[in-house]
């Protein structure tokens, strides 16, 4: 990792035209914060109904096609499902892209995919920034995400207003977006998040199976090194049946877990916990919990007929 000493916190006053492609949980929140920061925002989503609520926001226009969204945009921000979706959508947008525009690629796409997107950026004449984010629905809505970014130093000032609008801080990891240094760091961070989420579900499932009140477990670890705010937050979603709306969906967690396992395999590392997490998220999605918060991986501990028991 390089350039970690160039973290930025300053807010820029420049006003830009920004196209946001993908308005799921994260993309919609990012679009709102960009508009509230004074930028002209055009959004597109393959399922238009998911983007329509943004039309009520001042400064946001819902476009019919990716090309309509990116026409004359200074910055294109992609927050889609995976690398394949990003490639497809950017090729659809290609005829309307402005040569030299900045491409802020925030989809968690994986190491191989970001390299391929770097090649595509060159073909399209775009300046690529590998810029995944850490955070879920709440920090996204508050503009408090942590942005992990890699891209050419000489073009960073041009995208600073966008990164500042969606995040509380930007950590620069390198100068080549296509090299994927930011994506690599995102996968490392997500490996911990997904492991902790899976462990939370399993500890509650085991407590239920053994007839242990979960609160007795929380009392036992309270204030010690085993205690963790994230554990209590995710456990609360399960115990209080507040898995919707999702902060980060099971289906997306399953995709990220697969990317983590693949990255390990391609680099000679066996990631047993990540592989098990990927399987738990897959089972939970198969049981009908795909759109619920990733804490719903809890249900993967039970046979489908018992998935509603707690």
Buried (B, 14 or more C-beta within 10 A) or exposed (E): EEBEEBEBEEEBEBEBBBBBBBBBBBBBBBBBBBBBBBBBBBBBBBEEEBBEEBEEBEBBBBBEBBBBBBBEBBBBBBBBBBBEBBBEBBEBBBEBBBEEBBBBBBBBBBBBBBBBBBEBBEEBEBBBBBBBBBBBBEBBBEBBBBBBBBBBEEBBEBBBBBBBBBBBBBBBBBBBBBBBBBBBBBBEBBBEBBBBBBBBBBBBBEBBEEEEEBEEBBEEEEEEEEEBEEBBEBBEBBBEEEBEEBBBBBBBBBBBBBBBBBBBEEEEEEBEBBBBBBBBBBBBBEBBBBBBBBBBBBBBBBEEEEBEEB
